[in-house]
């Protein structure tokens, strides 16, 4: 999965660079395909890869999590 993300990122980045630096009739399309690839393929794959084994409840502001944060701040002060 990590390799797929890197390869897709490099392809998208190269498409954008080719669109900027090559003087072709379809330069703007290359830039557009690169940006679309980044935002609709690379970023969702990266987000899924980073979040797949995490529990979203650990990142929500619930009463229990707020209490844990207050306890950790008290311990840091002392």
Steps between C-alpha positions, in 0.01 A plus 500: 500500500781739590672434168174558310456836672857606419478393136166673451633815669805504275288452188269785602794725584670422168177574312480841666865577427470385140199724458690800629831451322411338167350721234226270372144555382370291789719643778201621699344153481818347642488741792131425551547123493788535747291704743200269466724199562641662812168599653280208399747209509817579699349689795215251565742205475740672737220581746373143494853363546567724802160450669416136428594358844402801710185544706323831424364511857854562625501833315152624596450747783300288741479545875742213558757642256471847652560350845808319369633824352448686829676224694798502264526881528497478880778242491713717270473800735631302799 
